[in-house]
Amino acid sequence: LKELGFNLMVRGREIGSVVPEDRAKAGSWQAKGKQRPQVHCVDDKGMLTQEALDALGVASFTRLWRKDGRVAVKAASLLSGKVTLASRKRVERARKDLEECVGYRQMDMLVYKAKGDKKWSGKEFNEGAREGVAQGDEARGG
């Protein structure tokens, strides 16, 4: 989102940044007796809060990411009219970041399905990410 020029600041802190322990809400993100760090404008399920969505100018998460959502519109605007090499590079970096995020999310879902709440290794991620990118390429006809 940064690459596309979205403002990620809410109440003086970047969306997704870890809240210092002395400012975190007591008892946040409890999991199996361990306290996880609180993340600014992200709820306990890992979803953006309404405050974050409002700052990004959307009513819901899907309005941000769907085909005609704010991200797609912003990327298209960078590539319309007089396109510069810099704007092409920004969109390409954003695309690569998004592919990586999608890969992590797919791996989280696959590993959770296979292992419950256990973590996955870097090797598992790399294999799953390659598979996910290949599936995406096939879907795009590439």
Steps between C-alpha positions, in 0.01 A plus 500: 500500500791735568631447147166614361497813714243407763524689828546236768513736799226486764532694824870564432594133451524289185231237445651159572780622727554323830369698795764537776423275798450795734221633272332170408165407648536255789432141401493560127558214259505217754587167345574188701609705801738718298444865428568604141591855409213733426501636144370852429158500327494120466256292705566175684407301188761683290247712311516876450278692740227731374720794601773376264251441218361851550854643476547311172172640369300176479202359684620139496808288435356366175451854368873545541615183323239386249554540123347847493608592854713793615829313448419410140375852425813656651732267305309566177524876555878471529505318166263727309579810299868584488658195661845542648758234575474596868123439508542166323761398759271606786216287367736206438636519857144517632406195290797303633420599859139393451604165349721440803214587736264271314761225519533540877122501542459188286772327699339600829171350386657182363721441802219572744286249315779241514657575838254699706670796666861390440736729309639423156865497405668723244546199273127424515421863421735516201355179353143617558572849366642356176192281467267795570675723244485222243126461561456876462697498174281218368184690596626808311577284196877538543 
